[in-house]
């Protein structure tokens, strides 16, 4: 802008004025009483693209700003236009300048430069010694960058308003300790029906009295740059004065050109109550476990698990410790050792005890159904899908998923399961929303999973995800001191109220001399037959399945041809393997290394039929 004294002093030397205008870095031009251009400085040339040579002595100054002839501010000054007349040209977007009798305004000139320019311009009269107007001087300032920055800021704020209005978290902007912006979620959270009602609220009026000081200090330290702490967790007050707990994340921003604090607010009242409940439950479980640990020594049973051997005392101690965590567990052991019983006991001691324990026999699920069994499916996902069906992961939500024979899961399914229980979640077959299950996985196997990883039958990432805490269940032959307890337990279980003859010393001797390859399940089946057949000869039964009496004796029988001897041996091996594996045909076909079809064919050939008896897991 020009110096008022230079512009209006009647005693100002015209030569000096001309020199000042020429040397000024502010774009400036002067017109005389007839609207002829008398000065057009270098800065004005640079701004408009019109040179002084083509402009001086002409009345073309309007061409630098408008496509058609119309007066500029200097023309209105020369014509001594009234304020009302000036307002007609500038639509009220003008004001009186600090220079006497001068005016200033701003506007956008689309034909100025390549993309148009925003100019701030000031015009004031030049007077002679008698105070008569001899011309006018106009100064120009390019404010394009500032105007575009302001426009970008306004657009950004508007976009922010639109976006924040529909987010789930409460959002407010705090400026000078007052709310200057709020969204719908905030209003619902704090009980304010309208947006205007939630504007200009004293921010401390929203904070519980006990947290006033902490919140105020946090805001002040954030605004001053003395602290990087951005999270406030505490109690807030609704409009009706009721209190609730929030997480509030704070950030410094610029709002309408001034520093402000952006606060995003999440109501954590429910989750806080849940954490308190879990904490109380965990303390209760801890006290229970202390009591259990104090009495676990020499315990002869733990839930449905029977045994008082040192090996079983170690298992009981492990169950107590595992119940306190939520980590994945792999229970290893031979078939029939009671792996599912251990998994069930761990579940019943965990924080998930009131939710489902979902056992899955991975080896019994056909390959083409395994994905739908685990993840479920939606109606119409495939032929026969007449309604939505939940999978194992849905049924085990917040509970425990027990993967028995986990080594039978194929590599492709291992990938999908791993993704589901990690961050990715899963979708039921046929679509549906992504579900992120909250489950604990306990797996069981009679295979060497480490060897399976080495041979590429199990993925390393899947193995490490499930095998955080390993436990080995001892076979029955390594804890034979538990045999009397187990025998009496099964005898009582299967006898019920029916009197049954007990075990003789000869029976106990035979039982102790047998190695029990089928473990507890084999013993259970033997005792069940003993009770069902009323005083079945256990000694003879055990002798019949020893190598000396069953395998080799077959070949020693006289007048036996090779074919008959082999068939008898094959029938015995199939029957014995089925019995020891609780008639699990998939498992038996795997052990015998024959396919299921061949196994069924041989069972029909030899008249081998399932007794329909269930056994211990």
Secondary structure, 3 states (H helix, E strand, C coil): CCCHHHHHCCCCCHHHHHHHHHHCCCEEEEEECCCCEEEECHHHHHHHCCCHHHHCCCCCHHHHCCCCCCCCHHHHHHCCCCHHHHHHHHCCCEEECCCCCCEEEEEEECCCCCCCEEEEEEEEEEECCCCCEEEEEEEEEECHHHHHHHHHHHHHHHHHHHHHHCCCCEEEEEECCEEEEECHHHHHHHCCCCCHHHCCCEHHHHECHHHHHHHHHHHHHHHHCCCCCCEEEEEEECCCCCEEEEEEEEEEEEECCEEEEEEEEEECHHHHHHHHHHHHHHHHHHHHHHHHHHHHCCCCEECCEECCCHHHHHHHHHHHHHHCCCCCEEEECCCCCCHHHHHHHHHHHCCCCCCCEEEEEHHHCCCCCHHHHHHCECCCCCCCCCCCECCHHHHCCCCEEEEECHHHCCHHHHHHHHHHHCCCCECCECCCCCECCCCEEEEEECCCHHHHHHCCCCCHHHHHHHCCEEEECCCHHHCHHHHHHHHHHHHHHHHCCCCCCCCCHHHHHHHHCCCCCCHHHHHHHHHHHHHHCCCCCHHHHHHHCCHHHHHHHHHHCCCCCHHHHHHHHHHHHHHHHHHHCCCCHHHHHHHHCCCHHHHHHHHHHHCCCCCCCCCCC
